[in-house]
Amino acid sequence: MQNAVTLLLGDCAEKLKEIPDASVDLVVTSPPYDDLREYKGYSFDFDLIAKELLRVLKTGGILVWVVGDAMVNRSETGSSFKHALGFMSTGFLLHDTMIYAKNTCPFPSKVRYKQAFEFMFVFAKDIPKTINLIKDRPNITAGRNLLKRIGTRREKNGELLHIPEHRKNKVISETGVRFNIWYYKTGVGMHETKAAHAHPATYPLQLAKDHILSWSNKGDIVLDPFLGSGTTGVAAVELGRNFIGIEIAPEYLDLSKKRIEKISVIEPKQELKIASSLQGTLGA
């Protein structure tokens, strides 16, 4: 079955209003924060967009918000924290505070340590309905039998308790669940296509894939309200999800369209249409 892909041209604060209530399973995006890059002079209404994202997400849906901070008047802006608190006050639960660690620093400073990470806030609309935690972290104690171990636990009052030896026989597996700091190589050559770098602010394709795998299932609807170069859309379609992308700049939406059209898993090949509205493209 072919994935449904809808690309909407316009301000996401307005285009989100066209999406039905509780119809989206997952949002993965990065907003144009703090003027770190010149983005055609566009800005966004955070409060309005936060409310719309809460509305369009299904109960149990997840919002992944990749964001950092700029340095203004010798101080970090704190926009990342303001956004986190803003989403929480809107009604989201802060499910996880994750780190996107980079191997490069695009704007090195001479007065502080090089800024080589961004936050990946994972918000939930109520209790998450889908959790597929990636288990690829090598366990240094792989193969150890837990039956022979006596554990301890520190109580809130400071008392140290010994865990009884009545646990089931369990051998530690080769790999375990990842930590919440994810490392990615960035820069030219690290994307599946150099075309992505026509956009001034991108994140790795694998980052989008890892979140889509973690918080959604095949056939789910993934949304990116700040589509940019289309990385989230490429990841969603490659992983068998339906996708809605919103972009205010026509040239970037056209770039996204071209990138998604190149994905071989879309068969039979169809030209994607840039729509002015949803027009029922995702079906009932």
Protein Blocks (a to p, Z undefined) as FASTA:
>chain_A
ZZdddddeddfklmmmmpcghkbfbdcddddehhlacehhiacdfklmmmmmmmmpcghi
acddddddddeehiaeklmmmmmmmmmmnopacfbacddddfbdfbacfkbccdfbdcdd
dddehjafbdcdddfbccfkgoiafklpccddddfkopacdddfkbccddddfbdcddfb
dcddedehiambfklmmpfbdcdfklmmmmmmmmccehiacddfblmnommmmmmmmnop
acddddfblklmmmmmmmmmmpmklccdddddddfbfnomnoZZ
